[in-house]
Amino acid sequence: TTMEFVVEVLMVVFRKSKVEANRIMLSVHSSGKGVAGIYNREIAEAKAGQALDLAKGRGYPLLVTTEPE
């Protein structure tokens, strides 16, 4: 999954600014994970699904998980 695509997903699905999306992407790149946001379960699962659908549509093996706070 390209860094550019991860930034795009963070901006489109999670409504992050370009600066914040880049910061999260770099966290994912260096440590393997990052926090895109804190939402109630229903919204978190919907956003994760949207991100995975975008990735699948572009042929990227993006991993998105939700976990309790």
Steps between C-alpha positions, in 0.01 A plus 500: 500500500654830398554782745302729273199268511513476879501882520207511258298254711573694817385823334191360325367245749629638829482871404859575602689801369791428268746580783324270749459225239873514423585482871280192546636337183858550621406343833360200314810486280744507793318302768250295302188667635334832563178642639264649242245605761291410800136423416214301643500139382241544226677796338845341539386183324333700221813710441722190506271339243515808276881503518521130417257540210712782356814291536342193344374709210854620432662161558683590823538260793421768762448375854249693710388389844275633771567447865347613828640816654 
